[in-house]
Amino acid sequence: MSRFYGMDVTVSGHNKERAEEIAAALTKEWPTLQEDFESCLNEEELNAYGEGYLLGGESENEFAERVAKAVWTANGRCCQVAVHCTYLEELPQDVYYFDEDNYAAIMEETCNE
C-alpha cells in the first residue's frame, strides 16, 4: 500500500565542500525534492522539500533513517539531519531527528546486514 507524504529535509553541520554530493544523495533518495540546491550549497543548512509516495511497506522511520544514512555517507561523517514527515492523506506530522547519538547505531546496523 502506498502512502502520500511531504518530506522536509534539513542538513546542518555538514562539510560544505561535500554539499553537492549531499544534495545528489538527497535527490536520489527522494527524487521529488523541490529545491534549487545551487542557492544553498554554501549556506550553513541544506533544505529541501518534496512530495511523493512511500512504497513497499516502508515506514516513516525507515525512510528517515535511509535519508540520514545517505547524507552521512555523502558527507563522509556525521552531521545533523532532520526529516519532517507529513502524511498528507491524514495529518499531523512526525519529525525524526538524527545526530551523533544515532550515528553509530544506524551505521553499524547497516554494516551488519
C-alpha positions in Angstrom: 0.0 0.0 0.0 1.4 3.4 -0.9 1.1 6.4 1.3 1.4 10.1 0.1 3.9 12.2 2.1 5.5 15.6 2.2 9.2 15.3 3.3 11.1 18.3 4.5 14.8 17.6 5.0 17.3 19.9 6.7 21.0 19.1 6.9 23.4 21.2 9.1 26.9 20.9 10.5 27.9 19.2 7.2 31.2 19.6 5.3 30.4 22.4 2.9 32.9 21.0 0.4 30.6 18.0 0.1 27.3 19.9 -0.3 26.9 18.9 -3.9 27.3 15.2 -3.1 24.8 15.6 -0.2 22.3 17.3 -2.5 22.7 14.5 -5.0 22.2 11.8 -2.3 19.1 13.6 -1.1 17.5 13.7 -4.6 18.5 10.1 -5.2 16.6 9.0 -2.0 13.6 11.3 -2.6 13.5 12.3 -6.3 10.7 14.8 -5.8 12.7 17.2 -3.7 11.8 20.7 -4.9 14.7 22.8 -4.0 17.3 24.6 -6.1 20.3 23.4 -4.2 22.5 25.8 -6.1 21.1 28.6 -3.9 22.0 27.0 -0.6 25.2 25.0 -1.3 27.4 27.4 0.6 24.9 28.0 3.4 25.0 26.6 7.0 22.0 24.4 6.2 20.8 22.5 3.2 17.0 22.4 2.9 14.7 20.6 0.6 11.0 19.6 0.4 9.3 17.1 -1.8 6.1 15.1 -2.0 5.7 11.5 -3.1 4.8 8.0 -2.0 6.4 5.6 0.4 6.1 2.3 -1.2 6.6 -1.4 -0.3 5.6 -1.0 3.3 8.4 1.3 4.2 7.7 3.2 7.4 8.4 6.9 8.0 11.2 6.0 10.4 12.8 3.6 7.9 12.6 6.3 5.3 14.1 8.9 7.6 17.0 6.5 8.6 17.6 5.8 4.9 17.9 9.6 4.2 20.2 10.1 7.2 22.5 7.3 6.1 22.7 8.6 2.6 23.5 12.1 3.9 26.2 10.8 6.3 27.7 8.6 3.6 27.9 11.6 1.1 29.2 13.8 3.8 31.9 11.4 4.9 31.0 11.8 8.6 28.1 12.5 10.9 26.2 15.7 10.7 22.7 16.8 11.8 19.8 15.6 9.7 16.2 16.5 10.4 13.5 14.7 8.4 10.0 16.2 8.9 7.5 13.6 7.6 3.9 14.8 6.9 1.4 12.2 6.0 -0.6 14.3 3.5 -3.5 11.9 3.4 -4.0 12.2 7.2 -2.3 14.9 9.3 -0.5 15.6 11.8 3.2 15.2 11.1 6.1 13.4 12.8 9.7 14.6 13.0 12.7 12.4 13.1 16.0 14.0 14.2 19.4 12.4 13.8 22.7 13.4 15.2 25.8 11.8 16.7 23.7 9.9 19.3 22.1 7.9 16.4 25.1 7.8 14.0 27.0 4.8 15.3 23.9 2.6 15.9 22.4 3.2 12.5 25.6 2.9 10.5 26.7 -0.2 12.4 23.2 -1.8 11.9 23.6 -1.3 8.2 27.1 -2.8 8.1 25.9 -6.0 9.8 23.2 -6.6 7.1 
